[in-house]
Amino acid sequence: MDRRRQQNLLVQVGKDGKLNQVDEILMRIQKTKGIVGVIVVSDEGIPVRTNMDNATTVQYASQIQQLITQSRSVVRDLDPTNDLSFLRIRSKKHEIMVSPENDHLVIVVQETNPDAPKK
């Protein structure tokens, strides 16, 4: 999928023809070098915005939702007055950053080393 098509998947233009603030932020994130994908997931676990293919989006949304639930539980078990505010996972290929909010998750997947030559 070419980059122009990917960017358009996240955009929802309002009736006035302007991007809302959320879309502006998502567009800015996905234009960053090394970003593979951005997914916004509702509190019910339903992807509501993405620039990744459907199968990948559903897989990330499902797995990350479960991981956030477990991570939040661990944080609260350690200190009941605390809460999970951000989760970052780094692998050989990708880094997954998750910002859990009250009613949604923002998942950003980026290349671990975007400047490395492709094999």
Phi and psi restraints in degrees (value plus and minus 20) as a CYANA .aco file:
   2 ASP   PHI     -93.2   -53.2
   2 ASP   PSI     139.7   179.7
   3 ARG   PHI     -80.0   -40.0
   3 ARG   PSI     -57.8   -17.8
   4 ARG   PHI     -83.1   -43.1
   4 ARG   PSI     -61.9   -21.9
   5 ARG   PHI     -85.6   -45.6
   5 ARG   PSI     -62.3   -22.3
   6 GLN   PHI     -79.4   -39.4
   6 GLN   PSI     -64.8   -24.8
   7 GLN   PHI     -82.5   -42.5
   7 GLN   PSI     -57.1   -17.1
   8 ASN   PHI     -88.9   -48.9
   8 ASN   PSI     -42.8    -2.8
   9 LEU   PHI     -86.0   -46.0
   9 LEU   PSI     -48.4    -8.4
  10 LEU   PHI    -105.9   -65.9
  10 LEU   PSI     -39.6     0.4
  11 VAL   PHI    -103.7   -63.7
  11 VAL   PSI     113.0   153.0
  12 GLN   PHI    -150.4  -110.4
  12 GLN   PSI      89.8   129.8
  13 VAL   PHI    -105.9   -65.9
  13 VAL   PSI     113.8   153.8
  14 GLY   PHI     -92.8   -52.8
  14 GLY   PSI     155.7   195.7
  15 LYS   PHI     -82.2   -42.2
  15 LYS   PSI     -46.6    -6.6
  16 ASP   PHI    -103.4   -63.4
  16 ASP   PSI     -18.6    21.4
  17 GLY   PHI      63.8   103.8
  17 GLY   PSI     -12.7    27.3
  18 LYS   PHI    -130.2   -90.2
  18 LYS   PSI     132.9   172.9
  19 LEU   PHI     -95.6   -55.6
  19 LEU   PSI     124.1   164.1
  20 ASN   PHI    -100.5   -60.5
  20 ASN   PSI     151.1   191.1
  21 GLN   PHI     -80.9   -40.9
  21 GLN   PSI     -59.1   -19.1
  22 VAL   PHI     -82.3   -42.3
  22 VAL   PSI     -66.1   -26.1
  23 ASP   PHI     -84.3   -44.3
  23 ASP   PSI     -56.6   -16.6
  24 GLU   PHI     -82.6   -42.6
  24 GLU   PSI     -62.8   -22.8
  25 ILE   PHI     -85.9   -45.9
  25 ILE   PSI     -64.5   -24.5
  26 LEU   PHI     -82.7   -42.7
  26 LEU   PSI     -60.4   -20.4
  27 MET   PHI     -82.8   -42.8
  27 MET   PSI     -62.5   -22.5
  28 ARG   PHI     -84.5   -44.5
  28 ARG   PSI     -61.2   -21.2
  29 ILE   PHI     -82.7   -42.7
  29 ILE   PSI     -68.2   -28.2
  30 GLN   PHI     -91.9   -51.9
  30 GLN   PSI     -34.1     5.9
  31 LYS   PHI    -103.2   -63.2
  31 LYS   PSI     -30.0    10.0
  32 THR   PHI     -87.9   -47.9
  32 THR   PSI     119.2   159.2
  33 LYS   PHI     -78.4   -38.4
  33 LYS   PSI     113.6   153.6
  34 GLY   PHI      70.4   110.4
  34 GLY   PSI     -26.2    13.8
  35 ILE   PHI     -93.3   -53.3
  35 ILE   PSI     106.1   146.1
  36 VAL   PHI    -111.1   -71.1
  36 VAL   PSI     -60.1   -20.1
  37 GLY   PHI    -187.4  -147.4
  37 GLY   PSI     138.1   178.1
  38 VAL   PHI    -151.0  -111.0
  38 VAL   PSI     112.3   152.3
  39 ILE   PHI    -152.7  -112.7
  39 ILE   PSI     113.2   153.2
  40 VAL   PHI    -130.8   -90.8
  40 VAL   PSI     106.0   146.0
  41 VAL   PHI    -138.1   -98.1
  41 VAL   PSI     112.7   152.7
  42 SER   PHI     -90.6   -50.6
  42 SER   PSI     148.8   188.8
  43 ASP   PHI     -86.4   -46.4
  43 ASP   PSI     -35.3     4.7
  44 GLU   PHI    -107.0   -67.0
  44 GLU   PSI     -20.0    20.0
  45 GLY   PHI      67.1   107.1
  45 GLY   PSI      -5.8    34.2
  46 ILE   PHI    -116.6   -76.6
  46 ILE   PSI     103.6   143.6
  47 PRO   PHI     -85.2   -45.2
  47 PRO   PSI     106.1   146.1
  48 VAL   PHI    -128.8   -88.8
  48 VAL   PSI     -42.4    -2.4
  49 ARG   PHI    -164.4  -124.4
  49 ARG   PSI     120.2   160.2
  50 THR   PHI    -182.2  -142.2
  50 THR   PSI     139.2   179.2
  51 ASN   PHI    -144.6  -104.6
  51 ASN   PSI      -3.0    37.0
  52 MET   PHI    -126.2   -86.2
  52 MET   PSI     144.0   184.0
  53 ASP   PHI     -86.1   -46.1
  53 ASP   PSI     141.4   181.4
  54 ASN   PHI     -79.5   -39.5
  54 ASN   PSI     -67.7   -27.7
  55 ALA   PHI     -82.5   -42.5
  55 ALA   PSI     -63.8   -23.8
  56 THR   PHI     -85.7   -45.7
  56 THR   PSI     -62.2   -22.2
  57 THR   PHI     -80.3   -40.3
  57 THR   PSI     -67.9   -27.9
  58 VAL   PHI     -83.1   -43.1
  58 VAL   PSI     -61.0   -21.0
  59 GLN   PHI     -83.3   -43.3
  59 GLN   PSI     -69.8   -29.8
  60 TYR   PHI     -81.1   -41.1
  60 TYR   PSI     -66.9   -26.9
  61 ALA   PHI     -78.4   -38.4
  61 ALA   PSI     -66.2   -26.2
  62 SER   PHI     -85.3   -45.3
  62 SER   PSI     -71.0   -31.0
  63 GLN   PHI     -87.2   -47.2
  63 GLN   PSI     -63.3   -23.3
  64 ILE   PHI     -88.7   -48.7
  64 ILE   PSI     -57.4   -17.4
  65 GLN   PHI     -78.0   -38.0
  65 GLN   PSI     -64.8   -24.8
  66 GLN   PHI     -85.4   -45.4
  66 GLN   PSI     -61.6   -21.6
  67 LEU   PHI     -85.4   -45.4
  67 LEU   PSI     -59.5   -19.5
  68 ILE   PHI     -84.7   -44.7
  68 ILE   PSI     -62.4   -22.4
  69 THR   PHI     -79.2   -39.2
  69 THR   PSI     -66.6   -26.6
  70 GLN   PHI     -85.6   -45.6
  70 GLN   PSI     -63.5   -23.5
  71 SER   PHI     -84.0   -44.0
  71 SER   PSI     -62.4   -22.4
  72 ARG   PHI     -82.1   -42.1
  72 ARG   PSI     -60.3   -20.3
  73 SER   PHI     -83.0   -43.0
  73 SER   PSI     -63.5   -23.5
  74 VAL   PHI     -82.0   -42.0
  74 VAL   PSI     -65.6   -25.6
  75 VAL   PHI     -80.7   -40.7
  75 VAL   PSI     -64.1   -24.1
  76 ARG   PHI     -90.7   -50.7
  76 ARG   PSI     -53.0   -13.0
  77 ASP   PHI     -84.7   -44.7
  77 ASP   PSI     -58.0   -18.0
  78 LEU   PHI     -91.5   -51.5
  78 LEU   PSI     -56.8   -16.8
  79 ASP   PHI    -172.1  -132.1
  79 ASP   PSI      83.3   123.3
  80 PRO   PHI     -79.7   -39.7
  80 PRO   PSI     -37.1     2.9
  81 THR   PHI    -110.3   -70.3
  81 THR   PSI     -21.9    18.1
  82 ASN   PHI    -123.8   -83.8
  82 ASN   PSI     146.2   186.2
  83 ASP   PHI    -168.8  -128.8
  83 ASP   PSI     136.0   176.0
  84 LEU   PHI     -92.3   -52.3
  84 LEU   PSI     109.5   149.5
  85 SER   PHI    -135.3   -95.3
  85 SER   PSI     -42.3    -2.3
  86 PHE   PHI    -182.6  -142.6
  86 PHE   PSI     125.2   165.2
  87 LEU   PHI    -153.0  -113.0
  87 LEU   PSI     112.2   152.2
  88 ARG   PHI    -149.7  -109.7
  88 ARG   PSI     107.2   147.2
  89 ILE   PHI    -144.0  -104.0
  89 ILE   PSI     109.7   149.7
  90 ARG   PHI    -140.8  -100.8
  90 ARG   PSI     109.3   149.3
  91 SER   PHI    -141.4  -101.4
  91 SER   PSI    -194.6  -154.6
  92 LYS   PHI     -85.0   -45.0
  92 LYS   PSI     -56.0   -16.0
  93 LYS   PHI    -117.1   -77.1
  93 LYS   PSI     -60.1   -20.1
  94 HIS   PHI    -153.4  -113.4
  94 HIS   PSI     141.4   181.4
  95 GLU   PHI    -141.9  -101.9
  95 GLU   PSI     109.7   149.7
  96 ILE   PHI    -133.3   -93.3
  96 ILE   PSI     102.2   142.2
  97 MET   PHI    -135.7   -95.7
  97 MET   PSI     111.1   151.1
  98 VAL   PHI    -147.7  -107.7
  98 VAL   PSI     109.0   149.0
  99 SER   PHI    -134.4   -94.4
  99 SER   PSI      83.8   123.8
 100 PRO   PHI    -103.3   -63.3
 100 PRO   PSI     104.2   144.2
 101 GLU   PHI    -130.5   -90.5
 101 GLU   PSI    -197.6  -157.6
 102 ASN   PHI     -82.5   -42.5
 102 ASN   PSI     -62.1   -22.1
 103 ASP   PHI    -140.2  -100.2
 103 ASP   PSI     -11.5    28.5
 104 HIS   PHI    -184.7  -144.7
 104 HIS   PSI     147.6   187.6
 105 LEU   PHI    -138.0   -98.0
 105 LEU   PSI     122.0   162.0
 106 VAL   PHI    -132.4   -92.4
 106 VAL   PSI     100.4   140.4
 107 ILE   PHI    -133.4   -93.4
 107 ILE   PSI     106.3   146.3
 108 VAL   PHI    -141.5  -101.5
 108 VAL   PSI     107.5   147.5
 109 VAL   PHI    -132.5   -92.5
 109 VAL   PSI     106.7   146.7
 110 GLN   PHI    -153.7  -113.7
 110 GLN   PSI     140.0   180.0
 111 GLU   PHI     -87.7   -47.7
 111 GLU   PSI     121.8   161.8
 112 THR   PHI     -84.0   -44.0
 112 THR   PSI     -63.1   -23.1
 113 ASN   PHI    -154.3  -114.3
 113 ASN   PSI      66.9   106.9
 114 PRO   PHI     -87.4   -47.4
 114 PRO   PSI     -36.4     3.6
 115 ASP   PHI    -109.2   -69.2
 115 ASP   PSI     -29.5    10.5
 116 ALA   PHI     -91.3   -51.3
 116 ALA   PSI     124.5   164.5
 117 PRO   PHI     -83.9   -43.9
 117 PRO   PSI     121.4   161.4
 118 LYS   PHI     -93.4   -53.4
 118 LYS   PSI     120.4   160.4
